[in-house]
């Protein structure tokens, strides 16, 4: 219990196709990809890094 198998993934994909339709899925994944990209960018940003650079200047 807790592990997701191929059967569960296929069921989820079928539900997504039924809910959003075939034409909306690329737009949905594009939005998810952009969100993940922004999250990674924000998680790499360290506000203390800017303060350290100012000390050395």
C-alpha positions in Angstrom: 0.0 0.0 0.0 1.3 3.4 -0.9 3.1 2.4 -4.1 1.5 3.5 -7.3 1.6 0.8 -10.0 1.0 0.9 -13.8 -2.7 0.1 -13.3 -3.3 3.1 -11.1 -1.4 5.4 -13.4 -3.5 4.2 -16.4 -6.7 4.7 -14.5 -5.6 8.3 -13.5 -4.7 9.1 -17.1 -8.1 7.8 -18.4 -9.9 10.0 -15.8 -7.8 13.0 -16.9 -8.7 12.4 -20.5 -12.3 12.1 -19.7 -12.3 15.3 -17.5 -10.3 17.6 -19.7 -10.6 16.1 -23.2 -7.9 15.3 -25.7 -7.4 18.9 -26.8 -6.9 20.4 -23.4 -4.3 18.0 -22.2 -1.3 19.6 -23.9 -2.3 22.9 -22.5 -2.6 21.4 -19.1 0.8 19.8 -19.2 2.3 23.0 -20.5 1.0 24.9 -17.5 2.2 22.2 -15.1 5.7 22.3 -16.8 5.8 26.1 -16.5 4.8 25.9 -12.8 7.5 23.3 -12.1 10.0 25.5 -13.8 9.1 28.5 -11.7 9.2 26.5 -8.6 12.7 25.2 -9.3 13.8 28.8 -10.1 12.3 30.1 -6.8 13.8 27.2 -4.8 17.3 27.9 -6.1 17.0 31.6 -5.2 18.7 32.5 -1.9 18.1 36.0 -0.6 21.1 35.7 1.7 23.3 35.3 -1.4 22.6 38.9 -2.5 23.5 40.2 1.0 26.8 38.3 0.9 27.7 39.8 -2.4 27.1 43.3 -1.1 29.5 42.7 1.8 32.3 41.9 -0.6 31.7 44.9 -2.9 
